[in-house]
Amino acid sequence: MTTPLWAHAGTQVHDPVMRYLAANDVALDRELFLCDIRATRAHARGLVTIGALSQDESDRVDAELETLAADFTTGRFILDEQYEDGHTAIEARLTTALGDLGKRIHLGRSRNDQALVAIRLKMRESLTQTRTHVLDSARAALDLARAHEMTPMPGYTHLQRAVPSTVGLWMASYAEAFADDAELFDATQAWIDRCPLGAAAGYGVNLPLDRAGVADDLGFTRLQINPMAAQATRGKHEAQTLACLWQPMQTLRRLGWDLTLFASSEFGFIEMPRAMTTGSSIMPNKRNPDVAELFRASAGVVAAAMNEIQQIVSLPSGYQRDLQLTKGPLLRGMQAAADSLALCPVMIRGLRLNPERCQAAIEPQMFATDLAVEMARDGAPFRDAYRILADDGVQRDDLTPEESIRNRVSPGACADLRLAELAERIDRLAGP
């Protein structure tokens, strides 16, 4: 490992201690490295505006950082254990290439705000990417709802057959749920869209840094003004990002449950795309819904990551090394959400419905609620109608799922799904 940035003459660097302090920081920083380089380039341009670097010096730093980013992307530069972390690697590269100029790049910042801004950029990037998957999932569910708007299937409560329903209602519920989830992304993006760079170690520096200009350079809408407040958001912003991601993951977990149930032989309502299932190592007769099962489990990964961060951030003011341990769960949770939600629309678009099995599962007793409402509409007190049907059951054999569905006219119900309104909302969320 290279000499740490904080080492000075007489410092004894013990390898076991350094390994413990660095932990898996280098591996994690590979996920943040391009964001760290981007922020360092902006910081160098900001130093020009206050006269701390000349334009020529900033241009040389910028060119070297651009080359470093390209080298890292192509594999010519490997961020490995010879470096304490990504910050050390950047400064070492600049110093090797540019000499004393490279040593000047850390003026006006700390590894604390350097890490803060790189993580903030990564969270924004992850939320933007994953929101796209969420809206794509909403569209896929909406398309399936349109294609099977009036296809009968049982509606369940407590996993018991309840009333006749439709595939359209089932899938429209997911389209709307994913649209709801996408709105939370917008709120979270707005909340974390504050630039902490220039907070240094949490107390500012004795330079008139162009913090607002650097924030604008990095695409932030505003500055995180108070340096101590900026430090205090480390962990809080990460937890909120994971809380936002947990919402569509919870929607996905429910979908995973539905798919595994409805694809089972006992139901037989759907067939998942073959590419989304796996074979058994010993039983050649079966296919396993592994992707849908991992949809369920991955929601727990995001929730666990959020909980892990929440347990770390009970700290006093100022930076504490505990916060280093928030990086791992954040990156793990963001990756689990992105990977899972990217596959969701593929799964939905590949589903094959079995309308005959869906309709065959609708039995006469499931019309009891319809009949109770019909009796009440004709003048009987609803509770009396309820008791008669509870005691005597459904005695008529002229009822059909299609009739039940056509009569379900309350807004949002089977006969009035309002799919056009839902489509308009999804398009509005997607933007131009």
C-alpha positions in Angstrom: 0.0 0.0 0.0 1.3 3.5 -0.8 1.9 6.0 2.0 -1.4 7.3 3.3 -2.4 10.9 2.5 -2.4 11.7 6.2 1.1 10.3 7.0 3.9 12.7 7.9 7.5 12.4 9.0 7.9 10.0 11.9 4.5 8.3 11.3 4.6 4.6 11.8 2.2 2.9 9.4 1.5 -0.7 10.7 0.2 -2.9 8.0 -2.4 -4.8 10.1 -3.8 -1.5 11.3 -3.9 -0.1 7.8 -5.7 -3.2 6.5 -8.3 -2.8 9.2 -8.7 0.9 8.6 -8.9 0.6 4.8 -11.0 -2.6 5.0 -12.6 -3.1 1.5 -12.5 0.6 0.7 -10.5 0.2 -2.5 -12.9 -2.4 -3.9 -15.9 -0.1 -3.0 -14.2 3.0 -4.4 -14.0 1.3 -7.8 -17.8 2.0 -7.9 -17.2 5.6 -7.0 -13.9 6.3 -8.8 -15.4 8.0 -11.9 -17.5 10.2 -9.7 -14.5 11.1 -7.6 -12.5 12.0 -10.7 -15.4 14.1 -12.0 -15.6 16.0 -8.7 -11.8 16.5 -8.6 -11.9 18.1 -12.1 -14.7 20.5 -11.0 -12.6 21.3 -7.8 -9.6 22.1 -10.0 -11.7 24.5 -12.2 -13.0 26.1 -9.0 -9.5 26.8 -7.8 -8.9 28.8 -10.9 -11.7 31.2 -10.1 -10.0 32.2 -6.8 -6.5 32.3 -8.3 -5.2 29.2 -6.5 -4.4 27.6 -9.8 -3.8 29.2 -13.2 -5.9 28.3 -16.2 -3.0 26.4 -17.7 -2.4 24.4 -14.5 -6.1 23.6 -14.2 -6.1 22.4 -17.9 -3.1 20.2 -17.3 -4.8 18.7 -14.2 -8.1 18.3 -16.2 -6.3 16.5 -19.1 -4.6 14.1 -16.7 -7.8 13.3 -14.9 -9.6 12.7 -18.2 -6.8 10.3 -19.2 -7.1 8.6 -15.8 -10.8 8.1 -16.2 -10.3 6.6 -19.7 -7.5 4.4 -18.4 -9.7 3.2 -15.5 -12.7 2.5 -17.9 -10.6 0.5 -20.3 -8.6 -1.4 -17.6 -5.3 0.2 -18.3 -5.4 1.6 -14.7 -6.4 -0.7 -11.9 -7.5 0.6 -8.6 -6.1 -2.1 -6.3 -4.8 -2.6 -2.8 -1.6 -0.7 -3.3 -3.8 2.4 -2.7 -5.5 3.2 0.6 -8.6 4.4 -1.3 -9.7 6.1 -4.5 -8.8 9.5 -3.2 -5.2 8.4 -2.7 -5.0 6.9 -6.1 -6.1 10.1 -7.8 -3.6 12.3 -5.9 -0.8 9.7 -6.5 -1.5 9.7 -10.3 -1.5 13.5 -10.5 1.7 13.7 -8.4 3.4 11.1 -10.6 2.3 12.8 -13.8 2.5 16.5 -12.8 4.9 16.7 -9.9 4.3 19.5 -7.4 1.2 20.6 -9.4 -0.4 17.2 -8.5 0.3 17.8 -4.8 -1.6 21.1 -5.0 -4.9 19.6 -6.0 -6.1 18.8 -2.4 -6.0 22.5 -1.5 -9.3 23.6 0.0 -10.9 20.2 0.5 -10.7 17.1 2.8 -11.2 13.5 2.0 -14.5 14.0 4.0 -16.1 16.3 1.5 -14.4 14.5 -1.4 -16.1 11.3 -0.3 -19.4 13.1 0.3 -19.6 14.6 -3.2 -18.5 11.4 -4.9 -21.2 9.4 -3.0 -23.8 12.1 -3.7 -23.0 12.0 -7.4 -23.3 8.2 -7.4 -26.6 8.2 -5.6 -28.0 10.7 -8.1 -26.8 8.5 -10.9 -28.2 5.3 -9.4 -31.6 6.9 -8.7 -31.9 8.2 -12.2 -31.0 4.9 -13.8 -33.3 2.8 -11.5 -36.2 5.3 -11.9 -36.1 4.5 -15.6 -36.4 0.7 -14.8 -39.4 1.5 -12.5 -41.2 3.5 -15.2 -40.4 0.8 -17.8 -42.0 -1.8 -15.4 -45.1 0.5 -15.1 -45.4 0.6 -18.8 -45.0 -3.2 -19.2 -47.7 -3.8 -16.6 -50.0 -1.3 -18.3 -49.5 -2.9 -21.7 -50.4 -6.3 -20.3 -53.4 -4.8 -18.5 -54.6 -3.3 -21.9 -54.1 -6.6 -23.7 -56.2 -8.5 -21.0 -58.4 -5.7 -19.7 -61.5 -8.0 -19.4 -59.8 -11.4 -19.1 -61.4 -13.0 -16.0 -59.3 -14.4 -13.2 -60.0 -14.9 -9.5 -59.5 -12.1 -7.0 -58.0 -13.2 -3.7 -58.0 -12.0 -0.1 -56.1 -14.0 2.6 -55.1 -16.3 -0.4 -58.7 -17.4 -0.5 -60.8 -17.1 -3.6 -62.9 -14.0 -3.1 -64.6 -12.4 -6.1 -64.3 -12.5 -9.9 -61.6 -10.2 -11.1 -59.5 -9.6 -14.3 -56.0 -9.8 -15.5 -56.4 -6.1 -16.4 -57.2 -5.1 -12.8 -54.3 -7.2 -11.5 -51.7 -5.8 -13.9 -53.1 -2.2 -13.6 -52.4 -2.4 -9.9 -48.7 -2.9 -10.6 -48.7 -0.1 -13.2 -50.1 2.3 -10.7 -47.8 1.0 -7.9 -44.7 1.5 -9.9 -45.9 5.0 -11.0 -46.3 5.8 -7.3 -42.8 4.6 -6.6 -41.4 6.7 -9.4 -42.8 9.9 -7.7 -40.7 9.0 -4.6 -37.6 9.1 -6.7 -38.3 12.7 -7.7 -38.8 13.7 -4.1 -35.6 11.9 -3.0 -33.5 13.4 -5.9 -34.7 16.9 -5.0 -33.8 16.3 -1.3 -30.2 15.1 -1.9 -29.5 17.5 -4.8 -27.2 19.6 -2.6 -23.5 20.0 -3.2 -21.3 19.4 -0.1 -17.9 20.1 -1.8 -16.1 22.8 0.0 -17.3 21.8 3.4 -13.8 20.3 3.8 -13.5 18.4 7.2 -16.8 20.0 8.3 -15.6 23.5 9.3 -14.8 25.2 6.0 -11.4 26.5 4.9 -9.6 29.9 5.0 -10.1 30.4 1.2 -12.9 32.1 -0.6 -13.9 28.9 -2.5 -16.3 29.3 -5.4 -18.5 26.6 -3.9 -21.6 27.8 -5.8 -19.8 27.7 -9.1 -18.4 24.2 -8.5 -21.9 23.0 -7.4 -23.3 24.3 -10.7 -20.4 22.7 -12.6 -21.4 19.3 -11.1 -25.0 19.8 -12.0 -26.4 20.4 -8.4 -29.3 22.8 -8.1 -28.1 24.3 -4.9 -25.3 24.4 -2.3 -25.3 22.6 1.0 -24.3 25.7 2.9 -23.2 24.8 6.5 -20.1 22.6 6.6 -21.2 20.7 9.8 -24.7 20.2 8.3 -23.1 18.7 5.2 -21.1 16.3 7.3 -24.2 15.4 9.2 -26.0 14.2 6.1 -23.4 11.4 5.6 -25.5 8.3 6.2 -28.8 10.2 6.3 -28.8 10.7 2.5 -27.7 7.2 2.0 -30.5 5.8 4.2 -33.1 7.9 2.3 -31.8 6.7 -1.0 -32.2 3.1 0.1 -35.6 3.9 1.5 -36.7 5.3 -1.8 -35.3 2.2 -3.6 -37.0 -0.1 -1.1 -40.5 1.1 -2.3 -40.3 -0.3 -5.8 -38.5 -3.3 -4.5 -41.4 -4.0 -2.2 -43.7 -3.7 -5.2 -41.4 -6.1 -7.0 -41.5 -8.5 -4.0 -45.3 -8.6 -4.2 -45.1 -9.3 -7.9 -42.6 -12.0 -7.4 -45.0 -13.7 -4.9 -47.9 -13.4 -7.4 -45.8 -14.9 -10.2 -44.5 -17.8 -8.3 -48.0 -18.7 -7.0 -49.8 -18.2 -10.3 -47.2 -20.1 -12.3 -47.4 -23.1 -10.0 -49.2 -26.3 -11.2 -51.8 -25.7 -8.6 -52.8 -22.4 -10.2 -51.5 -22.6 -13.8 -52.7 -19.0 -14.6 -49.4 -17.9 -16.2 -46.1 -19.2 -17.6 -43.0 -17.3 -17.1 -40.5 -16.7 -20.0 -38.2 -19.7 -20.2 -35.2 -17.4 -19.9 -36.4 -16.3 -16.5 -36.5 -19.9 -15.1 -33.9 -22.5 -14.4 -33.8 -26.3 -14.5 -33.4 -28.7 -11.6 -30.1 -30.5 -11.2 -31.9 -33.8 -10.5 -35.5 -33.5 -11.7 -35.7 -33.1 -15.5 -39.5 -32.6 -15.3 -39.5 -29.1 -13.7 -38.6 -25.5 -14.2 -37.8 -23.3 -11.3 -39.0 -19.6 -11.0 -35.6 -18.5 -9.7 -35.7 -14.9 -11.0 -39.1 -14.2 -9.4 -37.9 -15.8 -6.2 -34.9 -13.5 -6.2 -37.2 -10.5 -6.8 -38.6 -11.3 -3.4 -35.3 -11.9 -1.7 -33.6 -8.8 -3.1 -36.1 -6.5 -1.5 -34.7 -7.8 1.8 -31.2 -7.0 0.7 -32.2 -3.3 0.2 -34.0 -3.2 3.5 -31.0 -4.8 5.3 -28.6 -2.3 3.8 -30.9 0.6 4.9 -31.1 -0.9 8.4 -27.3 -1.3 8.5 -26.7 2.3 7.8 -29.4 3.4 10.3 -27.5 1.5 13.0 -24.2 3.3 12.2 -25.3 6.9 12.1 -26.1 7.4 15.8 -23.2 9.7 16.2 -22.2 13.2 17.6 -21.5 16.1 15.3 -18.5 16.1 13.1 -17.0 13.3 11.0 -16.5 10.0 12.7 -14.7 7.0 11.0 -17.9 4.9 11.6 -19.3 6.6 8.5 -16.8 4.8 6.3 -18.9 1.6 6.9 -22.0 3.2 5.3 -20.4 3.0 1.9 -20.7 -0.8 1.5 -24.4 -1.2 2.3 -25.3 1.8 0.1 -23.5 0.4 -2.9 -24.8 -3.1 -2.3 -28.4 -1.9 -1.9 -28.3 0.3 -4.9 -26.9 -2.5 -7.1 -29.5 -5.0 -5.9 -32.3 -2.7 -6.7 -30.9 -1.7 -10.1 -30.3 -5.3 -11.1 -33.7 -6.6 -10.0 -35.8 -3.7 -11.4 -33.9 -3.9 -14.8 -35.3 -7.5 -15.2 -38.8 -6.7 -14.1 -40.2 -5.3 -17.4 -38.5 -8.1 -19.2 -40.3 -10.6 -17.0 -43.7 -8.9 -17.4 -43.4 -8.6 -21.2 -42.5 -12.3 -21.4 -45.5 -13.6 -19.4 -47.9 -16.0 -21.1 -51.4 -16.1 -19.8 -53.6 -19.2 -19.6 -57.2 -17.6 -19.7 -58.9 -21.0 -19.5 -57.2 -21.9 -16.2 -58.0 -18.4 -14.9 -61.6 -18.6 -15.7 -62.0 -22.2 -14.5 -60.8 -21.1 -11.0 -63.9 -18.8 -10.6 -66.4 -20.8 -8.7 -70.2 -20.0 -8.0 -69.7 -18.9 -4.4 -67.4 -16.1 -5.6 -70.6 -14.3 -6.9 -71.9 -13.9 -3.4 -70.7 -10.3 -3.0 -72.2 -9.3 -6.3 -75.6 -10.8 -5.3 -75.5 -9.0 -1.9 -75.0 -5.7 -3.6 -77.7 -6.5 -6.1 -80.2 -7.3 -3.3 -79.2 -4.1 -1.5 -79.7 -2.1 -4.7 -83.2 -3.6 -4.9 -84.0 -2.4 -1.3 -82.8 -5.0 1.1 -80.5 -3.8 3.9 -77.0 -4.9 2.9 -76.3 -6.6 6.2 -79.4 -8.7 5.8 -78.5 -9.6 2.2 -75.0 -10.5 3.5 -76.4 -12.9 6.2 -78.8 -14.6 3.7 -76.0 -15.3 1.3 -73.6 -16.4 4.1 -76.2 -18.9 5.4 -77.6 -20.1 2.1 -74.8 -19.6 -0.3 -75.2 -18.8 -4.0 -78.3 -20.6 -5.3 -78.3 -19.3 -8.9 -76.5 -21.0 -11.8 -77.0 -18.2 -14.4 -74.2 -16.0 -13.2 -71.0 -15.6 -15.3 -67.6 -14.0 -14.6 -68.1 -11.7 -17.6 -71.4 -10.4 -16.1 -69.8 -9.8 -12.7 -66.9 -8.0 -14.4 -69.2 -5.8 -16.5 -71.2 -4.8 -13.5 -68.0 -3.7 -11.5 -68.3 -0.1 -12.5 -66.9 1.8 -9.5 -64.0 4.0 -10.6 -60.8 1.9 -10.9 -62.7 -1.4 -10.8 -62.8 -4.1 -13.5 -65.3 -2.3 -15.8 -63.6 1.1 -15.3 -59.9 0.6 -15.0 -59.1 4.2 -16.3 -56.1 2.9 -18.1 -55.9 6.0 -20.2 -55.5 8.2 -17.1 -52.8 5.8 -15.8 -51.0 6.0 -19.2 -51.1 9.7 -19.1 -49.6 9.8 -15.6 -46.8 7.4 -16.5 -46.0 9.5 -19.6 -46.0 12.7 -17.5 -43.5 11.1 -15.1 -41.3 9.9 -17.9 -41.1 13.5 -19.2 -40.3 14.6 -22.7 
